[in-house]
Amino acid sequence: MAFFYQIKLINDKGLPMKASILAIGSELTSGQIINKNAAAISSKLKALGVHTAAHLTVPDDRAAILEALNFLNGKSDLLFVTGGLGPTSDDFTREVVSEWVQKPLKFDDQSWTNIHERLTSRGFAVKDMQKQQCYYPEGAKILWNSEGTANGFQLSKGSLDIFVLPGPPREIEAVWRDHINAFLLDKTKEIVKVVTRSWDTIGFGESDVAFQVEELLHNRPRNSFFEIGYRVHLPYVEVKVSYHSTEEQTWAFWVAKVEQLLAPMTVCRDFTDVAEQVLKKLKDYDFTFYDYVSGGFMHARLSPFLKNMPSWSFKQSDTVLSVDLFENEDNFSALLPFEDDKVIFIYSVDGNRKQLTIEAPMKAKLMSERRKQYFTEIALSELAKPV
């Protein structure tokens, strides 16, 4: 079974390494767009064991940016600043950072040459206003951006490592891939790893699941690192346990007990997504999804992954027209109504046809939406099984 590895990185003070993320842009604070960059960066840092101590978002305002930088200083070992590196009058992140670190801005000729080449090769005119993208604080390392004209840059303030990045997610990804990833990998090469195991359970509330897990683990050893965590993401309750990889043998017994306890209610393990697993299984088939039950939950779960499936169709309705249309189909799934708390699920992959009844544990009339979610996830977990 695959493990999800976290890495606990210790800084020179003997404390877990922390990072802060400052997003700059009035389009973020006004609610015009969602700050997905912070989530993406935090995810990358978590995979390296770096704990994100703070997310902070401020508008395109010099005083607000400076105040935010001062607030975050001393709270982490790494600071990531995103946005405000463009050519327009509201892009002044580099100027505020320069003031903050007390390093004057210096013009970089190579950056100007690169902007010329990039824009003219694409048929765009080069404007003098774009020269502001070629200034960097003295001593900063330029992080070349292969996806745009706004290069990032790296510098330090005392013991704080600072990365100033463009705003577009694709450009951040390029700069991270080409520059930051190598820096962080080198910084984390001598580390202690932490293994985190997870179970996505369904059909029971958070308190019910937690009570059983806590009771099971009550007599566990207390003289070494072991963490238990829970997260509700409907219709699931996620259970997580974490321990040092050097103590694998110590905790294998307890992990096995948790696995056995949660098995009847578990849909996915170790941070996998059952919908993604379904689409991986079906990627080579011309597949049809019929949904007469979930009211859109099935399509919502599959839609993020359908772009990777070359041939598919989705048909949903509140009324079942006829089940005869399944007789001559080889690759399909159909979620069909039966009773309020039961549905019929029929599916066929490469001619291997199966049928089962799915019964929801939640019976109250007010739980109808939760039942639809339950039917969807159980059907997907069945469909994800090997042919």
C-alpha positions as CSV (number, residue, x, y, z in Angstrom):
1,M,0.0,0.0,0.0
2,A,1.3,3.4,-0.9
3,F,2.4,5.7,1.9
4,F,2.2,9.5,2.0
5,Y,5.5,10.8,3.3
6,Q,5.8,14.0,5.2
7,I,9.3,15.3,6.1
8,K,10.0,17.1,9.3
9,L,12.7,19.6,8.6
10,I,14.5,21.0,11.6
11,N,16.1,24.5,11.3
12,D,19.3,25.6,13.1
13,K,17.3,26.4,16.2
14,G,16.1,22.8,16.5
15,L,12.5,23.8,15.7
16,P,10.4,22.5,12.8
17,M,10.9,24.7,9.7
18,K,8.1,27.0,8.9
19,A,7.0,29.1,5.9
20,S,4.7,32.0,5.3
21,I,2.9,32.9,2.1
22,L,2.0,36.5,1.3
23,A,-0.4,37.0,-1.7
24,I,-0.6,40.5,-3.2
25,G,-3.5,41.7,-5.4
26,S,-6.7,43.7,-5.0
27,E,-8.4,41.1,-7.2
28,L,-7.8,38.7,-4.3
29,T,-9.0,40.8,-1.4
30,S,-12.0,42.0,-3.4
31,G,-13.1,38.4,-4.0
32,Q,-12.8,38.7,-7.8
33,I,-10.6,35.6,-7.8
34,I,-9.7,32.9,-5.3
35,N,-6.1,32.6,-4.0
36,K,-5.2,29.1,-5.3
37,N,-1.5,29.9,-5.3
38,A,-1.3,29.7,-1.5
39,A,-2.9,26.3,-1.4
40,A,-0.6,25.0,-4.2
41,I,2.5,26.3,-2.5
42,S,1.5,25.0,0.9
43,S,0.9,21.5,-0.7
44,K,4.4,21.5,-2.2
45,L,5.9,22.6,1.1
46,K,4.0,20.0,3.1
47,A,5.4,17.3,0.8
48,L,8.8,18.5,2.0
49,G,7.8,18.6,5.6
50,V,7.8,22.4,5.8
51,H,4.9,23.7,8.0
52,T,3.0,26.7,6.6
53,A,2.6,29.0,9.5
54,A,0.5,31.7,7.8
55,H,-1.4,32.7,4.7
56,L,-1.8,36.5,4.3
57,T,-3.5,38.4,1.5
58,V,-3.3,42.1,1.0
59,P,-4.4,44.5,-1.8
60,D,-2.2,46.5,-4.2
61,D,-1.3,49.0,-1.5
62,R,2.3,49.9,-0.6
63,A,1.6,50.5,3.1
64,A,-0.4,47.3,3.4
65,I,2.3,45.2,1.7
66,L,5.0,46.7,3.9
67,E,2.9,46.1,7.0
68,A,2.3,42.5,6.0
69,L,6.1,41.9,5.4
70,N,6.9,43.3,8.9
71,F,4.1,41.2,10.4
72,L,5.4,37.9,8.8
73,N,9.1,38.6,9.6
74,G,10.3,36.4,12.4
75,K,7.3,34.0,12.1
76,S,9.0,31.6,9.6
77,D,12.2,30.5,7.9
78,L,10.8,30.8,4.4
79,L,8.7,33.6,2.9
80,F,6.9,33.3,-0.4
81,V,5.5,36.5,-1.9
82,T,3.2,36.2,-5.0
83,G,1.9,38.9,-7.4
84,G,2.7,42.4,-8.3
85,L,5.6,41.8,-10.7
86,G,3.9,43.0,-13.9
87,P,4.5,46.1,-16.0
88,T,1.6,48.2,-14.9
89,S,1.3,51.0,-12.3
90,D,-0.3,48.8,-9.7
91,D,2.7,46.3,-9.8
92,F,5.1,47.6,-7.2
93,T,5.9,44.5,-5.1
94,R,9.6,44.7,-6.1
95,E,9.8,48.3,-4.9
96,V,8.3,47.5,-1.5
97,V,10.5,44.5,-1.0
98,S,13.5,46.5,-2.0
99,E,12.6,49.1,0.7
100,W,11.9,46.4,3.2
101,V,15.3,44.6,2.8
102,Q,17.1,48.0,2.4
103,K,18.6,47.0,-0.9
104,P,18.4,49.4,-3.9
105,L,16.9,48.2,-7.2
106,K,19.3,47.5,-10.0
107,F,18.4,47.2,-13.7
108,D,19.2,43.8,-15.3
109,D,20.1,44.0,-19.0
110,Q,19.6,40.3,-19.7
111,S,16.0,40.5,-18.4
112,W,15.3,43.4,-20.8
113,T,16.8,41.4,-23.7
114,N,14.7,38.4,-22.8
115,I,11.5,40.5,-22.7
116,H,12.4,41.8,-26.2
117,E,13.0,38.4,-27.6
118,R,9.9,36.8,-26.0
119,L,7.5,39.6,-27.1
120,T,8.8,40.2,-30.6
121,S,8.9,36.5,-31.4
122,R,5.2,36.4,-30.6
123,G,4.4,39.5,-32.6
124,F,3.9,41.9,-29.7
125,A,5.3,45.4,-29.5
126,V,7.7,46.1,-26.6
127,K,6.8,49.1,-24.4
128,D,9.1,51.1,-22.2
129,M,6.8,50.5,-19.2
130,Q,7.9,46.9,-19.3
131,K,11.4,48.0,-18.2
132,Q,10.1,48.0,-14.6
133,Q,10.1,44.2,-14.7
134,C,13.9,44.3,-15.1
135,Y,14.7,45.8,-11.7
136,Y,15.7,43.6,-8.8
137,P,17.0,44.3,-5.3
138,E,20.8,44.4,-5.2
139,G,22.3,40.9,-4.7
140,A,19.0,39.1,-5.4
141,K,19.1,35.9,-7.5
142,I,16.9,36.2,-10.6
143,L,14.5,33.2,-11.0
144,W,14.0,33.1,-14.8
145,N,10.3,32.6,-15.8
146,S,10.0,30.4,-18.8
147,E,6.2,31.0,-19.0
148,G,6.1,34.9,-18.9
149,T,8.0,38.1,-18.7
150,A,7.9,38.6,-15.0
151,N,10.9,36.8,-13.5
152,G,10.9,36.0,-9.8
153,F,13.8,36.6,-7.5
154,Q,15.3,35.2,-4.3
155,L,17.0,37.0,-1.5
156,S,17.4,37.0,2.2
157,K,16.7,39.2,5.2
158,G,18.7,37.9,8.2
159,S,18.0,34.2,8.4
160,L,14.8,34.5,6.4
161,D,14.9,33.1,2.8
162,I,12.5,35.1,0.6
163,F,11.1,34.1,-2.8
164,V,9.2,36.8,-4.7
165,L,7.1,35.2,-7.5
166,P,4.7,36.3,-10.3
167,G,1.0,35.9,-9.8
168,P,-0.2,33.5,-12.6
169,P,-0.3,29.9,-11.3
170,R,1.3,28.6,-14.5
171,E,4.3,31.0,-14.1
172,I,4.7,30.1,-10.4
173,E,4.8,26.4,-11.4
174,A,7.5,27.1,-14.0
175,V,9.7,29.1,-11.6
176,W,9.2,26.5,-8.8
177,R,10.1,23.7,-11.2
178,D,13.2,25.4,-12.6
179,H,14.6,27.0,-9.5
180,I,12.9,26.7,-6.1
181,N,12.4,22.9,-6.1
182,A,16.1,22.3,-6.3
183,F,16.9,24.8,-3.5
184,L,14.4,23.2,-1.2
185,L,15.4,19.6,-2.0
186,D,19.0,20.5,-1.2
187,K,17.8,22.1,2.1
188,T,15.9,19.0,3.0
189,K,18.3,16.3,2.1
190,E,19.3,15.5,5.7
191,I,15.9,15.0,7.4
192,V,13.7,12.9,9.5
193,K,10.7,11.5,7.7
194,V,7.2,11.1,9.1
195,V,4.8,8.6,7.6
196,T,1.2,9.6,7.5
197,R,-1.5,7.0,6.8
198,S,-5.1,8.0,6.1
199,W,-8.5,6.4,5.7
200,D,-11.5,8.1,4.1
201,T,-14.5,6.6,6.0
202,I,-18.1,7.0,5.0
203,G,-21.5,6.4,6.7
204,F,-20.7,7.6,10.2
205,G,-20.3,11.0,11.8
206,E,-17.0,12.5,12.9
207,S,-17.6,11.9,16.6
208,D,-18.7,8.3,16.1
209,V,-15.5,7.5,14.1
210,A,-13.2,9.4,16.5
211,F,-14.7,7.7,19.5
212,Q,-13.9,4.2,18.0
213,V,-10.4,5.2,17.0
214,E,-9.5,6.9,20.2
215,E,-10.8,3.9,22.2
216,L,-8.8,1.5,20.1
217,L,-5.6,3.6,20.5
218,H,-6.0,4.4,24.1
219,N,-3.3,2.0,25.3
220,R,-0.8,2.9,22.6
221,P,2.8,3.7,23.6
222,R,3.2,7.2,24.9
223,N,7.0,7.6,24.8
224,S,7.4,8.4,21.1
225,F,5.9,10.6,18.4
226,F,2.4,9.5,17.2
227,E,-0.3,11.9,16.0
228,I,-4.0,11.3,15.3
229,G,-6.0,13.6,13.2
230,Y,-9.5,13.9,11.6
231,R,-11.0,16.0,8.8
232,V,-14.6,16.1,7.6
233,H,-15.0,16.5,3.8
234,L,-18.5,15.4,3.1
235,P,-19.5,12.7,2.8
236,Y,-16.2,11.5,4.3
237,V,-14.6,11.6,7.6
238,E,-10.8,11.3,7.1
239,V,-8.7,9.6,9.8
240,K,-5.0,10.2,9.9
241,V,-2.2,8.7,12.0
242,S,1.4,9.9,11.7
243,Y,4.7,8.5,13.1
244,H,8.4,8.6,12.5
245,S,9.6,6.3,9.7
246,T,12.4,5.1,12.0
247,E,9.7,3.6,14.3
248,E,7.8,1.7,11.6
249,Q,8.0,-1.6,13.5
250,T,6.7,0.0,16.7
251,W,3.6,1.4,15.0
252,A,2.9,-1.4,12.5
253,F,0.8,-3.3,15.0
254,W,-1.4,-0.2,15.8
255,V,-1.8,0.8,12.2
256,A,-3.0,-2.7,11.5
257,K,-5.6,-2.4,14.3
258,V,-6.9,0.9,12.9
259,E,-7.0,-0.6,9.4
260,Q,-9.1,-3.5,10.7
261,L,-11.4,-1.2,12.6
262,L,-12.1,1.1,9.8
263,A,-12.1,-1.4,6.9
264,P,-16.0,-1.8,6.8
265,M,-16.5,2.0,6.4
266,T,-13.4,2.9,4.3
267,V,-13.7,3.9,0.7
268,C,-10.1,5.2,0.0
269,R,-6.8,5.1,1.7
270,D,-3.6,7.1,1.9
271,F,-4.9,10.3,0.3
272,T,-6.3,8.8,-2.9
273,D,-9.4,10.0,-4.7
274,V,-11.8,7.3,-5.7
275,A,-13.2,9.4,-8.6
276,E,-9.7,9.8,-10.0
277,Q,-9.1,6.1,-9.6
278,V,-12.2,5.4,-11.7
279,L,-11.1,7.6,-14.5
280,K,-7.6,6.0,-14.5
281,K,-9.3,2.6,-14.8
282,L,-11.6,3.7,-17.6
283,K,-9.3,5.9,-19.6
284,D,-9.0,3.4,-22.5
285,Y,-12.7,2.8,-22.9
286,D,-15.6,4.5,-24.6
287,F,-17.7,4.8,-21.5
288,T,-21.2,6.0,-20.7
289,F,-22.3,7.1,-17.2
290,Y,-26.1,7.0,-16.5
291,D,-27.3,8.7,-13.3
292,Y,-30.9,8.7,-12.3
293,V,-30.3,9.1,-8.6
294,S,-27.6,11.5,-7.4
295,G,-29.0,14.8,-8.7
296,G,-25.6,15.9,-10.1
297,F,-23.2,14.6,-7.4
298,M,-21.8,11.9,-9.7
299,H,-21.0,14.4,-12.5
300,A,-19.5,16.9,-10.1
301,R,-17.2,14.2,-8.7
302,L,-16.1,12.9,-12.1
303,S,-15.9,16.2,-14.0
304,P,-12.4,17.3,-12.8
305,F,-10.9,14.1,-14.3
306,L,-13.0,13.6,-17.4
307,K,-10.6,15.8,-19.4
308,N,-8.1,13.0,-19.2
309,M,-10.6,10.5,-20.6
310,P,-10.7,10.5,-24.5
311,S,-14.2,9.2,-25.0
312,W,-17.1,9.3,-22.6
313,S,-20.7,10.5,-22.3
314,F,-22.8,11.4,-19.3
315,K,-26.6,11.1,-19.1
316,Q,-28.6,12.0,-16.1
317,S,-32.3,12.5,-15.3
318,D,-34.7,12.4,-12.4
319,T,-36.8,9.8,-14.3
320,V,-35.6,6.4,-15.6
321,L,-36.7,6.0,-19.2
322,S,-35.9,2.3,-19.6
323,V,-33.3,-0.1,-18.4
324,D,-33.5,-2.0,-21.7
325,L,-30.9,0.4,-23.1
326,F,-28.3,-1.3,-21.0
327,E,-28.8,-4.7,-22.6
328,N,-26.5,-4.2,-25.5
329,E,-23.9,-2.0,-23.8
330,D,-20.5,-3.3,-22.7
331,N,-18.9,-0.2,-21.0
332,F,-21.3,1.7,-18.8
333,S,-22.5,2.4,-15.3
334,A,-26.0,3.1,-14.2
335,L,-27.2,4.4,-10.8
336,L,-31.0,3.5,-10.6
337,P,-33.6,4.3,-7.9
338,F,-35.0,1.5,-5.8
339,E,-36.2,2.8,-2.4
340,D,-35.6,6.0,-0.4
341,D,-32.5,4.5,1.2
342,K,-31.6,2.0,-1.5
343,V,-30.4,2.2,-5.1
344,I,-29.4,-0.3,-7.7
345,F,-26.0,0.1,-9.3
346,I,-25.3,-1.8,-12.6
347,Y,-22.0,-1.5,-14.4
348,S,-20.0,-3.2,-17.1
349,V,-16.4,-2.8,-18.0
350,D,-15.0,-4.7,-21.0
351,G,-18.0,-7.0,-20.9
352,N,-17.8,-7.9,-17.2
353,R,-21.2,-6.9,-15.9
354,K,-22.1,-6.6,-12.2
355,Q,-25.1,-5.5,-10.2
356,L,-25.5,-4.6,-6.6
357,T,-27.9,-2.9,-4.2
358,I,-26.5,0.1,-2.2
359,E,-28.2,0.9,1.1
360,A,-27.5,4.1,2.9
361,P,-27.1,4.1,6.7
362,M,-28.7,7.5,7.0
363,K,-32.5,7.0,7.0
364,A,-34.0,10.4,8.1
365,K,-35.9,12.3,5.4
366,L,-33.7,15.4,6.1
367,M,-30.7,13.3,5.1
368,S,-31.7,12.9,1.4
369,E,-28.8,15.0,0.1
370,R,-26.3,13.0,2.3
371,R,-27.8,9.8,0.9
372,K,-27.2,10.9,-2.7
373,Q,-23.6,11.7,-1.8
374,Y,-23.3,8.3,-0.1
375,F,-24.7,6.4,-3.1
376,T,-22.3,8.3,-5.4
377,E,-19.2,7.5,-3.5
378,I,-20.1,3.8,-2.9
379,A,-20.9,3.4,-6.6
380,L,-17.5,5.0,-7.5
381,S,-15.6,2.8,-5.1
382,E,-17.3,-0.3,-6.7
383,L,-16.5,1.0,-10.2
384,A,-12.9,1.6,-9.2
385,K,-12.3,-2.1,-8.4
386,P,-10.0,-4.0,-10.8
387,V,-11.8,-5.7,-13.7
